């Protein structure tokens, strides 16, 4: 059992970094419960993220996201895959930092773009200039990801297992698990 910050692990990073895939695998490996904040928003609303963005805009979506993150972070012994933009809200930053260990999954633009090319669930990418949008989001969010992270793992050309193993090794080294 993790002995720090409410026993939680929060995965942050840009879309396409592998947060959901790694999170599911990691939770299973550690005997923890797994949640994906985007999936939880869809479950609670009964509609997909694109619909929320279309009807409520990004501001409406971010309010729903903040509520889900606050609710899930109250739990113990979870792995939470956050949305790529979860960290833009200062309140989410405070909640994540105070309620768990934050692991930043880093992906290069070169590897990110092919991973999200067919993703209709990602409203910010329903544009023609995807690479420009990804680059802009990276420039805006990278300093936040880096400042929040307790640990960073690069995911380019790496399997889900290899990334999860790095996280487990770090937890053991830090005597957190």
Residue frames as qw, qx, qy, qz and C-alpha x, y, z in Angstrom:
[[0.000, 0.889, 0.457, 0.000, 0.00, 0.00, 0.00],
 [0.350, 0.569, -0.044, 0.743, 1.29, 3.45, -0.87],
 [0.483, -0.528, -0.493, 0.495, 2.14, 5.39, 2.26],
 [0.196, -0.214, 0.012, 0.957, 1.86, 8.92, 0.94],
 [0.251, 0.172, -0.149, -0.941, -0.81, 11.45, 0.12],
 [0.704, 0.173, 0.272, -0.633, -3.96, 9.38, 0.48],
 [0.610, -0.052, 0.779, 0.136, -2.52, 6.39, -1.41],
 [0.618, 0.706, 0.298, -0.177, -3.39, 7.89, -4.81],
 [0.448, -0.187, 0.496, 0.720, -1.47, 8.14, -8.07],
 [0.415, 0.795, 0.238, -0.373, -2.54, 10.84, -10.52],
 [0.600, 0.087, 0.505, 0.614, -1.34, 10.60, -14.12],
 [0.210, 0.856, 0.091, -0.464, -0.97, 13.90, -15.94],
 [0.367, -0.235, 0.611, 0.661, 0.29, 14.76, -19.40],
 [0.355, 0.329, -0.289, -0.826, -0.92, 15.66, -22.86],
 [0.866, 0.252, 0.214, -0.374, -3.51, 13.71, -24.80],
 [0.826, 0.484, -0.289, -0.007, -1.92, 10.71, -26.43],
 [0.025, -0.678, 0.681, -0.277, 0.73, 10.28, -23.72],
 [0.564, 0.015, -0.825, -0.022, -0.84, 6.97, -22.64],
 [0.254, -0.309, 0.524, -0.752, -2.42, 8.02, -19.34],
 [0.819, -0.067, 0.080, -0.564, -5.49, 5.78, -19.67],
 [0.873, 0.225, -0.431, -0.021, -3.65, 2.71, -20.95],
 [0.376, 0.345, -0.663, 0.548, -0.82, 3.02, -18.45],
 [0.396, -0.324, 0.392, -0.765, -3.27, 3.86, -15.65],
 [0.903, -0.065, -0.109, -0.410, -5.37, 0.74, -16.21],
 [0.807, 0.230, -0.500, 0.214, -2.29, -1.48, -16.31],
 [0.177, 0.410, -0.564, 0.694, -0.65, 0.22, -13.32],
 [0.596, -0.320, 0.248, -0.693, -3.80, -0.01, -11.18],
 [0.954, -0.007, -0.225, -0.197, -4.11, -3.71, -11.92],
 [0.649, 0.342, -0.534, 0.421, -0.41, -4.25, -11.16],
 [0.069, 0.313, -0.542, 0.777, -0.70, -2.43, -7.81],
 [0.232, -0.431, -0.861, 0.139, -4.14, -3.71, -6.80],
 [0.041, 0.329, 0.249, -0.910, -5.66, -0.23, -6.95],
 [0.416, 0.687, 0.577, -0.148, -8.90, 1.10, -8.45],
 [0.328, 0.000, 0.406, 0.853, -8.60, 2.87, -11.80],
 [0.254, 0.803, 0.446, -0.302, -10.53, 5.93, -12.99],
 [0.371, 0.214, 0.377, 0.821, -10.30, 8.04, -16.12],
 [0.073, 0.441, 0.337, -0.829, -11.67, 11.55, -15.53],
 [0.310, 0.189, -0.440, -0.821, -12.95, 11.89, -19.11],
 [0.355, -0.184, -0.888, -0.225, -14.77, 8.54, -18.89],
 [0.146, -0.412, -0.723, 0.535, -16.29, 9.55, -15.55],
 [0.195, 0.341, 0.019, -0.919, -17.58, 12.81, -17.06],
 [0.394, 0.052, -0.666, -0.632, -19.16, 10.87, -19.91],
 [0.301, -0.274, -0.907, 0.107, -20.73, 8.37, -17.48],
 [0.057, -0.424, -0.559, 0.710, -22.17, 11.09, -15.26],
 [0.270, 0.402, -0.068, -0.872, -23.62, 13.12, -18.13],
 [0.683, 0.349, 0.632, -0.105, -24.62, 10.34, -20.50],
 [0.573, 0.818, 0.029, -0.036, -23.05, 12.18, -23.43],
 [0.821, 0.109, 0.000, 0.560, -19.60, 12.28, -25.00],
 [0.406, -0.507, -0.053, 0.759, -17.04, 15.01, -24.41],
 [0.194, 0.164, 0.475, 0.843, -17.57, 16.47, -27.87],
 [0.203, -0.696, -0.602, -0.335, -21.22, 17.12, -27.09],
 [0.450, -0.729, -0.304, 0.417, -20.32, 18.86, -23.82],
 [0.367, -0.269, 0.213, 0.864, -17.79, 21.07, -25.62],
 [0.065, 0.369, 0.592, 0.714, -20.31, 21.85, -28.38],
 [0.318, -0.739, -0.540, -0.250, -23.12, 22.77, -25.98],
 [0.527, -0.810, -0.175, 0.191, -21.30, 24.15, -22.93],
 [0.324, 0.860, -0.310, 0.246, -17.95, 25.17, -24.39],
 [0.601, 0.250, -0.608, 0.453, -14.61, 24.58, -22.77],
 [0.179, -0.395, 0.438, -0.787, -15.63, 26.55, -19.67],
 [0.818, -0.203, 0.033, -0.537, -18.60, 24.26, -19.05],
 [0.891, 0.142, -0.423, 0.086, -16.47, 21.21, -19.60],
 [0.355, 0.388, -0.578, 0.624, -13.76, 22.45, -17.21],
 [0.481, -0.378, 0.329, -0.719, -16.38, 22.97, -14.48],
 [0.949, -0.071, -0.107, -0.286, -17.60, 19.40, -14.89],
 [0.745, 0.322, -0.485, 0.325, -14.01, 18.15, -14.96],
 [0.020, 0.479, -0.530, 0.700, -13.13, 20.02, -11.75],
 [0.726, -0.299, 0.207, -0.583, -16.12, 18.49, -9.97],
 [0.968, 0.085, -0.230, -0.057, -15.16, 14.97, -11.09],
 [0.544, 0.420, -0.525, 0.501, -11.50, 15.44, -10.13],
 [0.257, -0.470, 0.454, -0.712, -12.45, 16.80, -6.69],
 [0.873, -0.186, 0.081, -0.445, -14.82, 13.89, -6.11],
 [0.928, 0.190, -0.303, 0.107, -12.38, 11.19, -7.23],
 [0.359, 0.528, -0.520, 0.567, -9.42, 12.70, -5.36],
 [0.549, -0.502, 0.328, -0.582, -11.32, 12.24, -2.08],
 [0.984, -0.046, -0.123, -0.122, -11.00, 8.49, -2.55],
 [0.396, -0.670, 0.625, 0.068, -8.05, 6.40, -1.44],
 [0.554, -0.172, 0.788, 0.207, -5.95, 3.85, -3.26],
 [0.659, 0.665, 0.334, -0.112, -6.80, 4.96, -6.81],
 [0.401, -0.127, 0.458, 0.783, -4.95, 5.57, -10.03],
 [0.341, 0.793, 0.368, -0.346, -6.54, 8.48, -11.91],
 [0.456, 0.180, 0.459, 0.741, -5.83, 9.28, -15.55],
 [0.091, 0.699, 0.264, -0.658, -6.62, 12.96, -15.93],
 [0.570, 0.762, 0.279, 0.130, -7.49, 14.82, -19.10],
 [0.644, 0.266, 0.017, 0.717, -4.64, 16.67, -20.79],
 [0.044, 0.593, 0.025, 0.804, -5.99, 20.06, -19.73],
 [0.621, -0.629, -0.467, 0.035, -7.02, 19.16, -16.18],
 [0.626, -0.307, -0.207, 0.686, -3.93, 20.89, -14.85],
 [0.195, 0.462, 0.171, 0.848, -4.79, 24.30, -16.32],
 [0.456, -0.742, -0.238, -0.430, -7.20, 24.99, -13.45],
 [0.085, 0.543, -0.605, 0.576, -5.32, 26.10, -10.30],
 [0.703, -0.321, 0.346, -0.533, -7.88, 24.38, -8.04],
 [0.977, 0.143, -0.139, -0.072, -7.24, 21.05, -9.79],
 [0.503, 0.537, -0.528, 0.424, -3.50, 21.56, -9.30],
 [0.280, -0.494, 0.540, -0.622, -4.00, 22.05, -5.55],
 [0.887, -0.129, 0.173, -0.408, -6.29, 19.04, -5.23],
 [0.908, 0.298, -0.284, 0.081, -3.99, 16.71, -7.14],
 [0.345, 0.558, -0.553, 0.513, -0.87, 17.88, -5.30],
 [0.363, -0.429, 0.525, -0.639, -2.49, 17.45, -1.89],
 [0.847, -0.059, 0.275, -0.451, -4.23, 14.12, -2.47],
 [0.965, 0.129, 0.209, 0.086, -1.73, 11.94, -4.30],
 [0.483, -0.403, 0.494, 0.601, 1.54, 11.39, -6.07],
 [0.544, 0.755, 0.044, -0.364, 1.62, 13.04, -9.50],
 [0.612, -0.134, 0.622, 0.470, 3.27, 11.21, -12.38],
 [0.364, 0.720, -0.149, -0.571, 3.80, 13.13, -15.61],
 [0.750, 0.191, 0.573, 0.268, 3.68, 10.99, -18.75],
 [0.049, 0.716, -0.279, -0.638, 5.71, 12.87, -21.31],
 [0.714, 0.368, 0.546, 0.237, 5.34, 12.34, -25.07],
 [0.218, -0.289, 0.342, 0.867, 7.06, 14.15, -27.93],
 [0.502, 0.511, 0.032, -0.697, 4.96, 15.94, -30.55],
 [0.311, 0.382, -0.769, -0.408, 6.35, 13.51, -33.12],
 [0.149, -0.077, -0.984, 0.057, 4.82, 10.54, -31.27],
 [0.246, 0.337, 0.572, -0.707, 1.75, 12.32, -29.92],
 [0.434, 0.358, -0.213, -0.799, 0.16, 13.29, -33.23],
 [0.441, 0.092, -0.814, -0.367, -0.16, 9.75, -34.69],
 [0.111, -0.165, -0.904, 0.379, -1.61, 8.52, -31.39],
 [0.213, 0.486, 0.506, -0.680, -4.50, 11.00, -31.54],
 [0.063, 0.140, -0.551, -0.820, -5.09, 11.19, -35.30],
 [0.346, -0.292, -0.755, -0.474, -8.38, 9.24, -35.26],
 [0.194, -0.321, -0.734, 0.567, -9.67, 10.49, -31.93],
 [0.154, -0.585, -0.440, -0.663, -13.09, 12.05, -32.36],
 [0.549, -0.661, -0.479, 0.181, -13.37, 12.19, -28.53],
 [0.480, -0.354, -0.082, 0.799, -10.85, 15.03, -28.45],
 [0.239, 0.880, 0.404, -0.072, -12.78, 18.22, -29.25],
 [0.145, -0.850, 0.230, 0.451, -9.70, 20.45, -29.42],
 [0.333, -0.297, 0.733, 0.513, -8.40, 18.33, -32.31],
 [0.491, 0.592, 0.637, 0.045, -11.44, 18.64, -34.56],
 [0.129, 0.888, -0.135, -0.419, -9.43, 21.08, -36.66],
 [0.812, 0.565, -0.090, 0.111, -7.29, 20.97, -39.80],
 [0.305, 0.721, -0.476, 0.400, -4.13, 22.29, -38.12],
 [0.880, -0.427, -0.207, -0.025, -3.77, 19.53, -35.52],
 [0.757, 0.061, -0.240, 0.605, 0.01, 19.77, -35.27],
 [0.093, 0.511, -0.118, 0.847, -0.17, 23.50, -34.57],
 [0.637, -0.589, -0.091, -0.489, -2.82, 22.95, -31.90],
 [0.916, -0.256, -0.234, 0.201, -0.76, 20.17, -30.27],
 [0.567, 0.249, -0.215, 0.755, 2.36, 22.34, -30.31],
 [0.170, -0.586, 0.051, -0.791, 0.52, 25.31, -28.79],
 [0.794, -0.522, -0.144, -0.277, -1.03, 23.14, -26.06],
 [0.858, -0.070, -0.264, 0.436, 2.39, 21.67, -25.28],
 [0.329, 0.403, -0.186, 0.834, 3.96, 25.12, -24.98],
 [0.413, -0.588, -0.006, -0.695, 1.17, 26.32, -22.67],
 [0.859, -0.427, -0.071, -0.273, 0.96, 23.25, -20.46],
 [0.786, 0.239, -0.447, 0.354, 4.53, 21.89, -20.29],
 [0.108, 0.456, -0.499, 0.729, 5.64, 24.22, -17.46],
 [0.671, -0.355, 0.195, -0.621, 2.60, 23.18, -15.40],
 [0.961, 0.011, -0.270, -0.062, 3.14, 19.46, -16.00],
 [0.621, 0.337, -0.490, 0.510, 6.79, 19.80, -14.99],
 [0.110, -0.468, 0.424, -0.767, 6.10, 21.87, -11.88],
 [0.775, -0.290, 0.105, -0.552, 3.42, 19.48, -10.58],
 [0.878, 0.161, -0.448, -0.054, 5.19, 16.20, -11.25],
 [0.669, -0.608, 0.421, -0.066, 6.62, 14.11, -8.45],
 [0.573, -0.192, 0.720, 0.340, 7.97, 11.81, -11.16],
 [0.507, 0.627, -0.212, -0.552, 8.26, 11.99, -14.96],
 [0.650, -0.018, 0.731, 0.206, 8.25, 9.10, -17.46],
 [0.266, 0.461, -0.461, -0.710, 8.87, 9.44, -21.18],
 [0.737, 0.197, 0.579, -0.286, 6.46, 7.29, -23.24],
 [0.525, 0.642, -0.379, -0.409, 7.79, 7.54, -26.81],
 [0.638, 0.366, -0.668, -0.111, 8.35, 4.09, -28.36],
 [0.049, -0.240, 0.855, -0.457, 7.66, 2.39, -25.04],
 [0.420, -0.330, -0.809, -0.244, 5.14, -0.25, -24.08],
 [0.543, -0.656, -0.103, -0.514, 2.46, 0.30, -21.47],
 [0.898, -0.347, -0.213, 0.168, 4.20, -2.32, -19.31],
 [0.631, 0.183, -0.182, 0.732, 7.60, -0.59, -19.56],
 [0.081, -0.573, 0.041, -0.814, 6.13, 2.77, -18.52],
 [0.738, -0.566, -0.133, -0.343, 4.17, 1.19, -15.65],
 [0.880, -0.140, -0.256, 0.374, 7.29, -0.71, -14.54],
 [0.360, 0.390, -0.194, 0.825, 9.22, 2.58, -14.37],
 [0.405, -0.606, 0.003, -0.684, 6.52, 4.03, -12.12],
 [0.894, -0.403, -0.184, -0.071, 6.52, 0.96, -9.84],
 [0.751, 0.105, -0.258, 0.599, 10.33, 1.07, -9.62],
 [0.072, 0.513, -0.146, 0.843, 10.18, 4.74, -8.66],
 [0.653, -0.576, -0.096, -0.483, 7.51, 4.06, -6.00],
 [0.920, -0.253, -0.220, 0.204, 9.67, 1.33, -4.47],
 [0.569, 0.289, -0.210, 0.741, 12.82, 3.46, -4.63],
 [0.134, -0.517, 0.117, -0.838, 11.03, 6.30, -2.86],
 [0.119, -0.112, -0.887, 0.431, 9.63, 3.77, -0.35],
 [0.465, 0.030, 0.036, -0.884, 6.12, 4.85, -1.29],
 [0.880, 0.053, -0.181, -0.436, 5.05, 1.35, -2.18]]
